């Protein structure tokens, strides 16, 4: 059984890993940092869009989660 401290550390590790992958793919530091901790964004799809030539900011807009109640 994990403690809250261990679980919190794991979350920080995952966010750090996601941030590094986004930075390596060409995302600006502030954008990568904000996306890294947001599990609503599919990291692999974001990176794939950028690798296909989509600017990072547009990839984020394409994959932006719908607002609650908008559906």
TORDO-451967 format. One record per residue: y, x negated, z negated of N, C-alpha, C in turn. Coordinates in steps of 0.05 Angstrom, whole numbers, padded with zeros to 5 digits, always signed. Layout:
// TORDO-451967
YXZYXZYXZ ...
END
This chain:
// TORDO-451967
-00024-00017+00000+00000+00000+00000+00025-00018+00000 +00043-00012+00019+00068-00028+00020+00089-00018+00002 +00104-00036-00009+00127-00028-00026+00151-00022-00008 +00171-00010-00019+00195-00005-00004+00208-00030+00006 +00207-00052-00009+00219-00077-00001+00204-00088+00023 +00178-00087+00023+00162-00097+00045+00168-00080+00070 +00169-00054+00067+00174-00036+00089+00202-00041+00101 +00221-00045+00083+00249-00050+00093+00250-00076+00108 +00236-00096+00098+00235-00122+00112+00223-00119+00140 +00201-00104+00142+00188-00099+00167+00207-00086+00187 +00223-00067+00177+00242-00053+00195+00264-00072+00205 +00272-00090+00187+00292-00110+00195+00280-00130+00216 +00255-00137+00212+00242-00155+00230+00239-00142+00258 +00233-00117+00259+00230-00102+00284+00257-00101+00298 +00278-00093+00283+00305-00091+00294+00314-00118+00305 +00308-00140+00290+00315-00166+00300+00301-00174+00325 +00275-00167+00326+00260-00173+00351+00271-00157+00374 +00277-00131+00370+00288-00115+00391+00315-00126+00400 +00332-00134+00381+00358-00145+00388+00355-00170+00406 +00337-00188+00398+00332-00212+00414+00323-00206+00442 +00305-00187+00445+00295-00180+00472+00318-00169+00489 +00335-00152+00477+00358-00141+00491+00378-00163+00499 +00383-00182+00481+00401-00204+00488+00390-00220+00511 +00364-00226+00510+00352-00242+00531+00353-00227+00558 +00355-00201+00557+00356-00185+00582+00384-00181+00592 +00404-00191+00578+00432-00190+00588+00450-00170+00574 +00440-00157+00553+00457-00139+00538+00477-00155+00521 +00501-00145+00520+00522-00158+00503+00514-00155+00473 +00522-00174+00457+00515-00175+00429+00520-00148+00414 +00544-00137+00416+00549-00111+00401+00531-00089+00410 +00526-00087+00436+00509-00065+00447+00480-00070+00438 +00471-00095+00440+00443-00101+00432+00439-00095+00402 +00459-00102+00386+00457-00097+00357+00456-00068+00350 +00472-00051+00364+00471-00023+00359+00446-00009+00369 +00435-00019+00391+00410-00007+00401+00385-00016+00386 +00386-00040+00375+00362-00051+00362+00352-00034+00339 +00370-00022+00325+00361-00006+00302+00358+00024+00308 +00360+00031+00334+00359+00060+00341+00332+00065+00356 +00313+00076+00341+00286+00080+00354+00286+00102+00375 +00308+00116+00379+00308+00136+00400+00309+00124+00428 +00316+00098+00430+00317+00085+00456+00291+00069+00460 +00279+00074+00484+00255+00059+00491+00263+00032+00501 +00258+00011+00485+00266-00016+00492+00255-00025+00519 +00230-00019+00524+00218-00028+00549+00230-00016+00573 +00237+00010+00572+00250+00023+00594+00279+00012+00598 +00293+00008+00576+00320-00004+00579+00318-00031+00594 +00300-00048+00586+00298-00074+00598+00289-00072+00627 +00270-00054+00632+00261-00050+00660+00284-00041+00678 +00301-00023+00669+00323-00014+00685+00342-00037+00691 +00347-00054+00671+00365-00077+00675+00352-00097+00694 +00326-00101+00692+00313-00120+00710+00313-00110+00739 +00316-00084+00743+00317-00073+00770+00346-00072+00780 +00365-00082+00764+00392-00084+00774+00412-00065+00762 +00403-00048+00743+00421-00029+00730+00437-00044+00709 +00464-00040+00709+00480-00053+00687+00471-00042+00660 +00471-00059+00639+00461-00050+00613+00475-00025+00603 +00501-00023+00606+00516+00000+00596+00506+00026+00610 +00500+00024+00636+00491+00048+00650+00462+00055+00641 +00446+00034+00637+00418+00039+00628+00419+00055+00601 +00437+00047+00584+00440+00061+00558+00448+00090+00562 +00467+00094+00581+00476+00122+00586+00453+00139+00598 +00437+00127+00615+00415+00141+00628+00395+00150+00607 +00389+00132+00588+00369+00138+00568+00379+00149+00542 +00405+00156+00541+00417+00167+00517+00403+00192+00508 +00396+00194+00483+00383+00218+00473+00402+00242+00475 +00390+00265+00480+00406+00290+00482+00416+00297+00454 +00440+00308+00453+00451+00317+00427+00435+00340+00416 +00433+00342+00390+00419+00364+00378+00431+00391+00387 +00414+00409+00395+00424+00436+00402+00433+00438+00431 +00433+00415+00446+00443+00416+00473+00422+00426+00492 +00396+00426+00484+00375+00434+00502+00373+00464+00504 
END
